[in-house]
Amino acid sequence: MGSSQQHGHRLKWIIYASLLILRFLGIFQRGYIHPDEFFQGGQELFFGAGGGEGWVGDDHDVDGADDYFAKNVTWEFEPNNAARSIIPPSFMTLLPLRLYVTLRDYWMRFHAGNVAASMISTVDDELNDVTLQKSWLDSFRQLITPDNMNLSGREILLVPRLFMAVLSVVFLDGSLWTLTNLRRSNEKAVQGGVSNHSGPPIEVIILASSWPCLAFGVRPFTNTLEAMVLAFLLVIVAMHVSRNEEFQRRKGTSKLVSGNIHSFLLIGTTCSVGVFVRFTFIFFAFPVVALFLWKRWESLGFRLMNMVRDGSLLAVSFLLVSCAFIMVDTPYYSRQTEFACTEFGCMLNYIAPFNLFRYNSNRSNLAKHGLHPRVTHLVVNLPMLFGPLALVGYGSTIRNLRRVATTTKGTEYSNVERICQWTIVFGLILLSCAPHQEPRYLLPVIVPIVFLYGQKGIGRGVWDSHTSVRKSRASLALWIAFNLFCYIFFGWLHQGGMLQSLLQLEDSRSISNGSESRHQPLRVVIYYKTYMPPTFLMHGTSTIKKMEKACEVDFTKETCTRDSGRGTDVILDLKSADSTVLQTVLRKWLNCNGWKLDASLKSVDGLSVSADGIVVYLVSPLSALAPLVESQSEAHSVMMLEEYSILSSWDYYGHITTEDWPAYEGSVAKFMSQLKLGMHAVSCTR
């Protein structure tokens, strides 16, 4: 190996290692890409099936305001819908949290040796005694809920992200690395050369530098998990195909390698897992399995016995794993009922992929989430995710179709490359049939598209002499600029103040609870013109559960109200409602009319507090509040809602909401200063 070649391999390792460091640092990203990161990957674990509206909404009888209580559990996890399996979020969020708690407690017991460790041990012993007295359903409920873990909001946010970052390296980078090495080995074997796999493949470096990998890859999205499962399926099939091709070349025969039972069982198991992660996995996996079986059966002469054998192995493994998913989901969804669901007919109600498919088959249901043109995936979403790679893929497909039309022969692809190409095409076509289309739905094609078009997308001349240096540098610069912009925008700036505000509420509440005063005011926090607030990040793992149990024991309003004053907040989510709705909600919780005559209002530290001990905060982008502010001073701002004024408590800079851009008034500095989320204490205007 020459010195220049060694330098090239060393450079690849340096670049790849730097990108890995960047990915793991990305667990601290502040951006809020989409609510499903939290409402399909954690929120349902902390509030459970049937949580519906927040418990506080039932305790405070405020006419008209209950419509805006922040959702604890989304519709997918309501028992009457049962549209999502609880296993994927448990795997992405609950599993790493339990591992973290186990390691943390081990460290406290055996290394710290302090009083806190002894207290944890005592509590664990008491919990074990209680667990022995519970029914199996109660014991299972404890396994799939994060009770008694004593975690902060930051730990709940960061630990699953760290876990997903590790998984992305294993299943995304590792799968693409394997696919690329198999292709290299096949090419070298056909050409009669020696394969050299030194250094990370260029495709892996491209994957590691892509913004979907850096932003989505470290977050507990089910789309990310779906991409990992599909990549693993491609590796299983590719290794099987490569092994057969090598055997055929070495033996000079068309026969296949015998003894493939474990491969079929693994394929069936993987497909079942993928379907229960997201039912759209079928769209991507079908061409993988279908082309694999077709080529296999073609080599075997389409013998019925082989076809039945292979189909039976796939079906048995698929059904067994699917039954395991259903058996886990059934007690999760049926635990709100009086009796456990143990009958087979009852379990059929909790087949999550089928329930979600049935829901999405109804256009009126999709209309609730927004309708898009059928070409949105093709024209907008795929280029938004993969930029130059999508454009190169479109160009390659068009050129290949032209060759087929003119010479009846297109580009020669290996079996694995053909499978990857049809995975992209088939998934894109079927997903485009639905009128509700979001970019993250196409995330599973990240490994196939980089595998096929990665080198062409950045210009092969960067790494070898096949392309002009100028063209290569231009392609590379475009790739870096595109991914850097999208990573900063979606990973750090998009709704960038939301998570900070929730964690700030948890921190300030912890300080208040630790103070000597036993009568802390109840904070009503109104989120206005923002994404859905994932409230589990500000509750930790014990407060809300204790409040729910207290209300279950004693259903009187007094008990719940009394307990709710102990450091728990009321979260109201107004979404994109207009100012009249905001005014209605404010007047329900803090009625300032007749301030001087109303004895139910008092002032504490300049804040208006009702007789019930309620303080109101308004969390909103500055750009959304600007039209509501009538006059402004350094101390406070008087709102156009007449009787209210707002005091700035906390500002979170770097918050971009595409629904409410600030007005540009000729000054870039002033425009940038308005890109923030503010948490404002609402007071009555004197």
JOSULHU-V42716 format. One record per backbone hydrogen bond with DSSP energy under -0.5 kcal/mol. CO is the residue of the C=O (numbers start at 1). NH is the residue of the N-H. Records with the same first field share a line. If there is no record, write none. Layout:
CO = NH, NH
//
This chain:
2 = 6
3 = 7
4 = 8
5 = 9
6 = 10
7 = 11
8 = 12
9 = 13
10 = 14
11 = 15
12 = 16
13 = 17
14 = 18
15 = 19
16 = 20
17 = 21
18 = 22
19 = 23
20 = 24
21 = 25
22 = 26
24 = 27
25 = 28
26 = 29
31 = 33
34 = 37
35 = 38, 39
36 = 40
38 = 43
42 = 45, 46
43 = 46, 47
44 = 48
45 = 146
48 = 51
52 = 72, 73
54 = 57
55 = 58, 59
56 = 60
59 = 61
60 = 62
61 = 63
62 = 65, 66
65 = 68
66 = 69
68 = 573
70 = 54
74 = 77
75 = 78
76 = 83, 84
77 = 50
78 = 81, 82
85 = 89
86 = 90
87 = 91
88 = 92
89 = 93, 94
90 = 95
93 = 97
94 = 98
95 = 99
96 = 100
97 = 101
98 = 102
99 = 103
100 = 104
101 = 105
102 = 106
103 = 107
104 = 108
105 = 109
106 = 110
107 = 111, 112
108 = 113, 114
114 = 118
115 = 119
116 = 120
117 = 121
118 = 122
119 = 123
120 = 124
121 = 125
122 = 126
123 = 127
124 = 128
125 = 129
126 = 130
127 = 131
128 = 132
129 = 133
130 = 133, 134
131 = 134
135 = 139
136 = 140
137 = 141
138 = 142
139 = 143
140 = 144
142 = 145
145 = 147
146 = 149
151 = 541
152 = 156
153 = 157
154 = 158
155 = 159
156 = 160
157 = 161
158 = 162
159 = 163
160 = 164
161 = 165
162 = 166
163 = 167
164 = 168
165 = 169
166 = 170
167 = 171, 172
168 = 172, 173
169 = 174
172 = 176
173 = 177
174 = 178
175 = 179
176 = 180
177 = 181
178 = 182
179 = 183
180 = 184
181 = 185
182 = 186
183 = 187
184 = 188
185 = 189
186 = 190
187 = 191
188 = 192, 193
195 = 197
201 = 205
202 = 206
203 = 207
204 = 208
205 = 209
206 = 210
207 = 210
210 = 214
211 = 215, 216
212 = 216, 217
216 = 219
219 = 221
221 = 225
222 = 226
223 = 227
224 = 228
225 = 229
226 = 230
227 = 231
228 = 232
229 = 233
230 = 234
231 = 235
232 = 236
233 = 237
234 = 238
235 = 239
236 = 240
237 = 241
238 = 242
239 = 243
240 = 244
241 = 245
242 = 246
243 = 247
244 = 248
245 = 249
246 = 250
247 = 251
248 = 252, 253
260 = 264
261 = 265
262 = 266
263 = 267
264 = 268
265 = 269
266 = 270
267 = 271
268 = 272
269 = 273
270 = 274
271 = 275
272 = 276
273 = 277
274 = 278
276 = 85
278 = 281
279 = 282
280 = 283, 284
281 = 285
282 = 286
284 = 288
285 = 289
286 = 290
287 = 291
288 = 292
289 = 293
290 = 294
291 = 295
292 = 296
293 = 297
294 = 298
295 = 299
296 = 300
297 = 302
298 = 301
303 = 307
304 = 308
305 = 309
306 = 310
307 = 311
308 = 312
309 = 313
310 = 314
311 = 315
312 = 316
313 = 317
314 = 318
315 = 319
316 = 320
317 = 321
318 = 322
319 = 323
320 = 324
321 = 325
322 = 326
323 = 327
324 = 328
325 = 329
326 = 330
327 = 331
328 = 332
329 = 333
330 = 334
331 = 335
333 = 336
334 = 337
340 = 342
343 = 347
344 = 348
346 = 349
347 = 350
348 = 351
350 = 352
351 = 355
352 = 356
353 = 357
354 = 358
355 = 359
356 = 360
357 = 361
359 = 362
361 = 363
362 = 365, 366
363 = 367
364 = 368
365 = 368
366 = 369, 370
367 = 370
373 = 376
375 = 379
376 = 380, 381
377 = 382
380 = 384
381 = 385
382 = 386
383 = 387
386 = 389
387 = 390, 391
388 = 392
389 = 393
390 = 394
391 = 395
392 = 396
393 = 397
394 = 398
395 = 399
396 = 400
397 = 401
398 = 402
399 = 403
400 = 404
401 = 405
402 = 406
403 = 407, 408, 409
404 = 408
411 = 413
414 = 418
415 = 419
416 = 420
417 = 421
418 = 422
419 = 423
420 = 424
421 = 425
422 = 426
423 = 427
424 = 428
425 = 429
426 = 430
427 = 431
428 = 432
429 = 433
430 = 433
431 = 434
435 = 372, 437
438 = 441
439 = 442
440 = 443
442 = 445
443 = 446
444 = 447
445 = 449
446 = 450
447 = 451
448 = 452
449 = 453
450 = 454
453 = 457
454 = 458
455 = 459
459 = 462
460 = 463, 464
468 = 472
469 = 473
470 = 474
471 = 475
472 = 476
473 = 477
474 = 478
475 = 479
476 = 480
477 = 481
478 = 482
479 = 483
480 = 484
481 = 485
482 = 486
483 = 487
484 = 488
485 = 489
486 = 490, 491
487 = 491
488 = 492, 493
489 = 493, 494
491 = 31
493 = 496, 656
494 = 32
495 = 498
497 = 501
498 = 502
499 = 503
500 = 504
501 = 505
502 = 506
503 = 507
504 = 508
505 = 509
506 = 510
507 = 511
508 = 512
509 = 513
510 = 514
512 = 515
522 = 524, 615
523 = 525, 570
524 = 526, 617
525 = 527, 572
526 = 528, 619
527 = 574
528 = 621
532 = 534
533 = 535
534 = 537
535 = 538, 539
536 = 540
539 = 542, 543
542 = 546
543 = 547
544 = 548
545 = 549
546 = 550
547 = 551
548 = 552
549 = 553
550 = 554
556 = 560
557 = 561
558 = 562
559 = 563
560 = 564
561 = 565
562 = 565
563 = 566
564 = 568
565 = 567
569 = 571
570 = 525, 572
571 = 70
572 = 527, 574
574 = 577
575 = 529
578 = 581, 582
579 = 583
580 = 584
581 = 585
582 = 586
583 = 587
584 = 588
585 = 589
586 = 590
590 = 592
592 = 595
594 = 597, 598
597 = 599
598 = 601
600 = 611
602 = 609
604 = 607
607 = 604, 609
609 = 602
610 = 613
613 = 522
614 = 610
615 = 524
616 = 682
617 = 526, 619
618 = 620, 680
619 = 528
620 = 678
621 = 624, 625
622 = 626
625 = 628, 629
626 = 629
628 = 630, 640
631 = 638
636 = 633
637 = 639, 646
638 = 630, 631
641 = 643
643 = 685
644 = 639
645 = 683
646 = 637
647 = 649, 681
650 = 679
651 = 653
652 = 677
654 = 656
655 = 657
656 = 495, 658
657 = 660
663 = 665
667 = 671
668 = 672
669 = 673
670 = 674
671 = 674
672 = 675
674 = 623, 676
675 = 654, 655
676 = 622
677 = 652
678 = 620, 680
679 = 649, 650
680 = 618
681 = 647
683 = 645
//
